[in-house]
Amino acid sequence: MANPAEKFLKPEVIRNVTRLDLRAKFIVEGFLSGLHASPFQGFSVEFSEHRKYSPGDNISDIDWSVFAKTDRFYIKRYQAETNLTGYLLMDLSASMGYTYRQELTKFEYAISLAAALGYLMVQQQDPVGLIAFDEKVRESLPPKSRKTHLANILSVLARLQPSGKTDIPASIRQIAQMVKHRSLIMIFTDLLADSDPILKAIHRLRHSGHEVIIFHILDEAEALFPFDGTVELEDNETGESITVDALGVRADYLEAVEEFRSQYKKDFFRARVDYVPLHTGMAFDKALMGYLLSRQRKG
């Protein structure tokens, strides 16, 4: 039987929680409930310094590399304490405000996920900061690990609004100058811009010694194209629209989306950047797992 807390991993449930601090808490608790319920039988541990994960263990002690190979949770018996500084980077472009089914917009999904990751980092005593950008940086909070700082981050996240155009490469170049120490940079964006300048800017972050995770967030409709009949499609940033026959363009559209994501995945892999493709209908656990696997490698 599913743990009741796991329902909060579903966007359609979390959208009914209006307070961002509670969203963050419920998403993380739902995720942890899933970890607690995971089976361990039938697996021989590769390393003598590991033991099975038990409820109450520190989540930061889980060996995520073992999990990636075995789908089981194990704790390193002797793990050095490491703290990793993180930055949550929020794309404020108008396209992030899109929703088809009037559920969570891409941006609301992004800030819910960012709030949960901020909550998780502070729980692990990792400093976390926040930067919001469109054509340039609009908001920034320096990284701290105090719980009172998390409240400041959530307050800023709650009042951010996506609007206007964005310049992801210029903003990332500006952020690269701002962030002086090696950090884990977590970028929440729909990547609806020319890919080459974005990749060059991401390379600059990597050359500066930073680790990067891209949470690539599309609307459920953008990812799955659930339309029928004649559909008017509008560019969220330019306002330009075209009318198409949904059945006639569906296959080509879905192929284009797959190519769009696959190319980013290949390019980011070559750059040693973690890439987590998401859409607004997906549960939040995939993104949290992506962060934790990345943290294990970078910490």
Secondary structure, DSSP 8 states (H G I E B T S, - for coil): ---GGGGGGSHHHHTT---HHHHHHHHHHHHHHHHHT---TT---S-TTEEE--TTS-GGGB-HHHHHHHS--EEESS-------EEEEEE--GGGG--SSSS--HHHHHHHHHHHHHHHHHHTT--EEEEEESSSEEEEEEEE--HHHHHHHHHHHHH----S---HHHHHHHHHHH--S--EEEEEE---S-HHHHHHHHHHHHHTT-EEEEEEEE-HHHHH----SEEEEE-TTT--EEEEEHHHHHHHHHHHHHHHHHHHHHHHHHTT-EEEEEETTS-THHHHHHHHHHHHHH-
